[in-house]
Amino acid sequence: MELLKKRILEEGVVVSDQVLKLDGLLNHQVDPELTMEMGREFARLFAGQGVTRVVTVESSGIAVAFATAYELKVPLVFARRKKTLLADPDALCERVPSFTKGIVTDIMISRQYISPDDKILFIDDIIANGDAARGLIKIINRSGAELVGLGVVVEKCFEAGARTIREQGVRLESLVKIKSLADGRIEFEE
């Protein structure tokens, strides 16, 4: 998506050789038109797969996952990161580290919202080391549902996450692939 690349170059902030801050696009502020365009692209990429639900991890993936679910006309389910008093005691849970937050959290999905009959499309904002993605994939697998693929807005190609997910046999589609953040410059992979 050339528009997305342009916006990343204009608004992305390279924090280090490993970290790209995209608060103005994905992680703090959401551009509705750009977000809906990303959802249309994911819906196009996974058309014909029989998707019955879109899933994501709370919270930065929710906007793009919503746009994708809207385009596919299916429900969106997001894995919660915090247990509440009303949490389902029989929820599917997985413990995952968060690189950007520097903590380990539990993610969970109620069995009420994911079943063996589902064909799941997993949408996420950024894939770096892939810990959260692997955790959610484990939840999907334990539910008995079929994972038809993973769509990520930004893939950091210089980190192992996307590669390890693909090595599991999961179809992973990225809207933008970043080759490097060295020397404060965003370099895309073609």
QUINORZI-V361428 format. One record per residue. N is the residue number from 1. RES is the residue in one small letter. PSI is psi in whole degrees, 0 to 359 (* if undefined). NEAR is the number of other C-alpha atoms within 12 Angstrom. Layout:
N/RES/PSI/NEAR ; N/RES/PSI/NEAR
This chain:
1/m/108/24 ; 2/e/323/17 ; 3/l/317/18 ; 4/l/317/30 ; 5/k/316/27 ; 6/k/315/17 ; 7/r/323/22 ; 8/i/318/31 ; 9/l/322/25 ; 10/e/321/17 ; 11/e/345/20 ; 12/g/145/28 ; 13/v/118/22 ; 14/v/113/24 ; 15/v/323/18 ; 16/s/182/16 ; 17/d/347/21 ; 18/q/339/27 ; 19/v/127/31 ; 20/l/120/34 ; 21/k/121/28 ; 22/l/39/28 ; 23/d/325/22 ; 24/g/348/22 ; 25/l/323/35 ; 26/l/321/33 ; 27/n/357/25 ; 28/h/318/16 ; 29/q/145/17 ; 30/v/130/23 ; 31/d/108/22 ; 32/p/318/17 ; 33/e/314/16 ; 34/l/319/27 ; 35/t/316/36 ; 36/m/325/24 ; 37/e/320/27 ; 38/m/319/43 ; 39/g/319/38 ; 40/r/321/27 ; 41/e/317/33 ; 42/f/319/41 ; 43/a/320/36 ; 44/r/314/20 ; 45/l/327/27 ; 46/f/16/32 ; 47/a/146/21 ; 48/g/5/14 ; 49/q/357/22 ; 50/g/29/21 ; 51/v/131/34 ; 52/t/340/32 ; 53/r/147/38 ; 54/v/136/48 ; 55/v/155/49 ; 56/t/176/45 ; 57/v/137/43 ; 58/e/131/31 ; 59/s/333/28 ; 60/s/337/32 ; 61/g/350/41 ; 62/i/315/34 ; 63/a/311/38 ; 64/v/322/46 ; 65/a/321/46 ; 66/f/313/39 ; 67/a/321/34 ; 68/t/313/43 ; 69/a/320/38 ; 70/y/313/27 ; 71/e/324/28 ; 72/l/350/30 ; 73/k/46/20 ; 74/v/163/23 ; 75/p/154/25 ; 76/l/132/33 ; 77/v/131/36 ; 78/f/140/36 ; 79/a/125/43 ; 80/r/149/31 ; 81/r/347/29 ; 82/k/137/22 ; 83/k/142/19 ; 84/t/172/12 ; 85/l/335/7 ; 86/l/6/10 ; 87/a/144/20 ; 88/d/118/18 ; 89/p/343/15 ; 90/d/20/14 ; 91/a/154/26 ; 92/l/121/32 ; 93/c/153/32 ; 94/e/138/29 ; 95/r/127/24 ; 96/v/140/29 ; 97/p/149/21 ; 98/s/115/24 ; 99/f/311/20 ; 100/t/329/21 ; 101/k/341/11 ; 102/g/27/9 ; 103/i/170/14 ; 104/v/133/18 ; 105/t/163/24 ; 106/d/137/27 ; 107/i/148/35 ; 108/m/148/40 ; 109/i/132/37 ; 110/s/138/26 ; 111/r/342/25 ; 112/q/334/17 ; 113/y/8/28 ; 114/i/129/34 ; 115/s/168/25 ; 116/p/340/20 ; 117/d/349/18 ; 118/d/148/29 ; 119/k/113/29 ; 120/i/134/43 ; 121/l/121/47 ; 122/f/123/51 ; 123/i/135/52 ; 124/d/163/47 ; 125/d/307/44 ; 126/i/140/44 ; 127/i/124/43 ; 128/a/268/35 ; 129/n/345/27 ; 130/g/9/32 ; 131/d/312/31 ; 132/a/319/43 ; 133/a/314/45 ; 134/r/322/35 ; 135/g/315/33 ; 136/l/325/41 ; 137/i/320/42 ; 138/k/318/27 ; 139/i/314/38 ; 140/i/314/43 ; 141/n/316/24 ; 142/r/332/23 ; 143/s/341/28 ; 144/g/355/19 ; 145/a/162/29 ; 146/e/127/29 ; 147/l/113/40 ; 148/v/340/31 ; 149/g/173/37 ; 150/l/125/46 ; 151/g/127/44 ; 152/v/142/44 ; 153/v/309/43 ; 154/v/124/42 ; 155/e/124/35 ; 156/k/99/33 ; 157/c/339/29 ; 158/f/359/25 ; 159/e/161/26 ; 160/a/352/21 ; 161/g/306/28 ; 162/a/319/36 ; 163/r/314/25 ; 164/t/327/21 ; 165/i/314/32 ; 166/r/324/21 ; 167/e/339/13 ; 168/q/357/18 ; 169/g/12/15 ; 170/v/132/25 ; 171/r/121/26 ; 172/l/122/35 ; 173/e/130/34 ; 174/s/139/37 ; 175/l/325/38 ; 176/v/136/34 ; 177/k/125/32 ; 178/i/121/36 ; 179/k/321/23 ; 180/s/152/25 ; 181/l/16/27 ; 182/a/146/18 ; 183/d/28/13 ; 184/g/13/18 ; 185/r/139/22 ; 186/i/119/34 ; 187/e/120/26 ; 188/f/150/26 ; 189/e/136/18 ; 190/e/*/14
